[in-house]
Amino acid sequence: MSQQDTESERRYRALFENPFDVVAVLDAVRDAEGAIVDWRYCDANTNWLRAMGRPREQLLGRTVAEPTPERAGALISLYTRVLAPRR
């Protein structure tokens, strides 16, 4: 990793780990027709992990439905609406 990449990562982490924000980065999981069927956790700050009650290694790379199946339908719908145009 170059010095520029390291500096960029440091700045990203400094913003991402803001003590007042709960932040997760999600990637849409789509079916063959392109419809969003779930979301996959790509990153999450310490506050998000604390709110989920899970360590990073139990969340990242998993879909929303895996750790919270009882809430998955509502969360998938909510996240999809946020992604929709003009939202």
Backbone as a ProteinNet text record, in pm:
[ID]
protein_1_A
[PRIMARY]
MSQQDTESERRYRALFENPFDVVAVLDAVRDAEGAIVDWRYCDANTNWLRAMGRPREQLLGRTVAEPTPERAGALISLYTRVLAPRR
[TERTIARY]
84.6	0	89.4	58.5	139.5	109.4	196.1	176.1	46.6	14.6	-108.5	-230.1	-225.3	-334.6	-351.1	-240.1	-243.9	-305.6	-268	-323.7	-473.1	-510.7	-651.6	-733.1	-680.6	-747.6	-758.1	-654.4	-656.5	-766.1	-776.8	-880.8	-1019.4	-1036.5	-1163.8	-1204.3	-1114.4	-1143.1	-1174.6	-1104.6	-1129.3	-1272.1	-1317.6	-1454.9	-1555.7	-1523.9	-1613.9	-1639.7	-1539.6	-1551.3	-1591.5	-1662.2	-1712.4	-1790.3	-1761.4	-1825.3	-1975.1	-2029.1	-2171.6	-2253.6	-2189.6	-2260.6	-2263.8	-2373.7	-2389.1	-2388.6	-2282.2	-2261.6	-2233.5	-2301	-2270.5	-2266.1	-2180.7	-2172.3	-2228.7	-2330.7	-2399.1	-2392.1	-2394.1	-2395	-2523.1	-2595.3	-2720	-2693.7	-2774.9	-2772.9	-2894.4	-2870.9	-2979.6	-3005.6	-3131.3	-3166.8	-3132.7	-3166.2	-3131.2	-3193.1	-3306.4	-3372.9	-3323.8	-3236.3	-3181.5	-3253.6	-3356.5	-3428.7	-3346.7	-3348	-3275.8	-3351.9	-3280.7	-3341.5	-3281	-3168.5	-3103.3	-2991.2	-2923.9	-2809.6	-2697	-2573.3	-2456.7	-2374.7	-2336.5	-2253.6	-2110.5	-2061.1	-1923.9	-1833.3	-1889.7	-1813.4	-1912.6	-1867.2	-1951.7	-1861.7	-1905.3	-1822	-1851.5	-1773.2	-1783.4	-1922.5	-1983.6	-2116.9	-2221.5	-2210.7	-2304.7	-2288.3	-2164.5	-2138.2	-2193.7	-2176.6	-2229.2	-2382.2	-2446.4	-2592.6	-2643.5	-2567.4	-2605.1	-2571.4	-2483.8	-2443.1	-2358.9	-2280.6	-2198.2	-2059.3	-1959.6	-1825.6	-1817.9	-1723.1	-1704.6	-1702	-1627.9	-1614	-1744.3	-1842.8	-1973	-2072.3	-2033.5	-2125.8	-2078	-1953.8	-1905.9	-1906.3	-1955.9	-1966.3	-2098.9	-2174.7	-2304.7	-2414.8	-2528.8	-2642.8	-2722.5	-2809.3	-2895.7	-2980.5	-3026.3	-3112.9	-3042.5	-2911.5	-2840.8	-2839.5	-2793.3	-2790.4	-2925.3	-3016.9	-3145.1	-3262.6	-3283.7	-3390.7	-3529.7	-3551	-3681.6	-3712.3	-3609.5	-3627.2	-3587.3	-3542.7	-3485.1	-3580.8	-3704.6	-3799.5	-3814.5	-3831.9	-3849.1	-3721.1	-3605.5	-3478.5	-3444.4	-3463.9	-3434.2	-3520.8	-3647.7	-3739.2	-3696.2	-3661.7	-3618	-3491.7	-3390.2	-3263.7	-3285	-3374.7	-3403.8	-3471.4	-3563.1	-3629	-3528.2	-3432.4	-3331.1	-3247.5	-3221	-3140.9	-3219.3	-3352.1	-3435.3	-3408.7	-3427.3	-3405.1	-3484.2	-3421.1	-3481.5	-3511.8	-3440.4	-3461.2	-3334.6
-117.2	0	123.8	217.2	338.7	433.1	532	629.7	707.1	737.4	808.6	723.3	592.6	502.7	494.6	489.2	482.2	608.5	723.6	850.6	858.3	813.7	813.2	722.4	606.5	512.8	574.4	641.7	705.8	812	894.2	997.1	934.8	831.7	760.6	707.8	641.4	584.7	693.9	806.1	915.6	969.1	983.1	1028	918	798.6	684.7	651.2	663.2	625.4	742.5	840.3	952.2	898.4	947.4	891.9	918.1	1004.5	1037.1	970	907.1	849	697.1	643.3	498.7	478.7	413.6	407.8	264.9	226.6	99.6	124.4	51.1	54.3	-78.5	-68.9	-188.4	-193.7	-314.5	-336	-411	-364.9	-428.6	-568.7	-664.7	-800.5	-809.5	-836.9	-835.1	-973.7	-994.6	-1119.8	-1109.1	-1210.6	-1215.3	-1100.7	-1049.2	-938.6	-801.3	-798.7	-673.3	-614.4	-682.2	-632.9	-659.2	-565.2	-581.6	-680.7	-784.5	-887.1	-890.5	-824.8	-818.5	-715.4	-696	-605.3	-675.8	-656.4	-718.7	-611.3	-641.1	-548.6	-549.7	-431.3	-416.7	-357.2	-269.5	-206.2	-153.1	-132.9	-76.7	-16.3	97.5	157.5	92.8	130.2	71	89.2	205.5	230.3	138.4	112.1	20.7	-120.1	-163.1	-296.5	-309	-204.8	-204.9	-214.7	-137.3	-139.6	-276.5	-341.9	-475.7	-584.2	-549.9	-648.8	-760.8	-727.2	-828.3	-773.7	-860.2	-816.8	-807.4	-730.6	-706.3	-836.9	-935.6	-1060.3	-1139	-1111.6	-1179.3	-1101.7	-983.4	-901.7	-878.1	-836.2	-801.2	-921.4	-897.7	-1003.7	-1079.3	-1057.5	-1124.1	-1031.6	-1091.5	-1011.8	-967.2	-868.8	-819.1	-933	-1023	-1132.4	-1232.8	-1243.3	-1344	-1312.7	-1195.5	-1171.3	-1127.9	-1076.9	-1026	-1076.2	-1206.7	-1257.7	-1205.8	-1179.6	-1132.1	-989.5	-912.8	-773.8	-754.1	-859	-845.9	-781.9	-825.7	-771.5	-621	-572.2	-428.4	-352.3	-405.7	-336.9	-334.1	-446.1	-451.4	-349.6	-343.1	-247	-103	-74.5	59.7	99.7	14.8	46.8	64.6	-13.7	-3.8	129.4	172.4	302.5	417.6	406.4	510.5	520.4	407.6	406.1	459.8	450.6	490.8	637	668.6	806.7	907.7	1022.7	1136.5	1109.6	1019.9	993.1	1024.8
0	0	0	-87.6	-96.8	20	37.6	144.4	121.5	-5	-37.4	-1.1	-31.2	4.7	155.7	227.2	373.4	430.9	378.9	425.3	394.5	277.8	239.5	332.6	362.6	454.6	594.1	639.1	770.9	778.3	673.5	670.6	666.7	584.1	575.1	712.2	780.4	912.6	1013.5	1007.5	1101.1	1085.1	962.6	937.9	970.3	930.5	944.7	1090.5	1173	1313.9	1403.3	1347.6	1425.8	1545.9	1665.8	1786.1	1794.8	1711	1717	1608	1510.8	1397.1	1402.7	1353.7	1335.6	1184.8	1132.6	988.2	942.2	834	767.8	617.8	550.7	404.6	356.6	271.2	221.7	70.5	16.8	-126.6	-161.2	-262.5	-302.1	-358.1	-315.2	-369.4	-461	-588.3	-688	-745.4	-787.4	-853	-1002.1	-1079.1	-1221.1	-1300.7	-1255.1	-1323.5	-1276.4	-1177.5	-1129	-1009.5	-960.4	-842.6	-716.3	-625.2	-499.3	-411.7	-367.5	-283.3	-143.4	-125.2	5.8	-3.8	107	114.7	187.4	142.6	204.3	276	400.7	478.4	424.8	382.4	334	440.8	522.4	629.2	730.8	851	957.1	1062.7	1116.8	1220.2	1356.1	1453.2	1586.3	1645.2	1623	1677.1	1615.6	1485.7	1418.9	1476.2	1489.7	1543.3	1685.4	1764.3	1900.7	1898.5	1810.4	1799.8	1755.6	1668.8	1621.6	1723.2	1816.6	1916.4	1858.7	1755.2	1687.9	1658.8	1664.7	1624	1471.5	1423.6	1280.3	1198.6	1246.2	1168.2	1156.8	1240.3	1230.8	1144.4	1097.7	1019.7	876.6	860.6	727.1	634	512.4	413	418.7	523.3	537	486.1	453.8	411	533	512	619.2	674.9	588	630.8	722	712.6	792.6	942.4	987	1131.2	1189.3	1104.8	1155.5	1070.7	1063.8	977.1	1014.7	1142.7	1186.8	1140.6	1108.2	1064	918.8	853	718.9	618.9	615.4	517.9	529.8	650.9	673.9	641.4	681.3	656.3	507.9	438.6	295.3	221.8	256.7	195.1	223.4	347.6	385.8	310.4	310.3	242.7	92.7	34.7	-108.2	-139.3	-53.9	-74.5	-63.3	26.1	39.7	-87.8	-149.7	-272.7	-392.8	-388.1	-501.8	-540	-665.6	-710.9	-629.3	-607.5	-538.1	-392.3	-329.5	-186.1	-113.3
[MASK]
+++++++++++++++++++++++++++++++++++++++++++++++++++++++++++++++++++++++++++++++++++++++

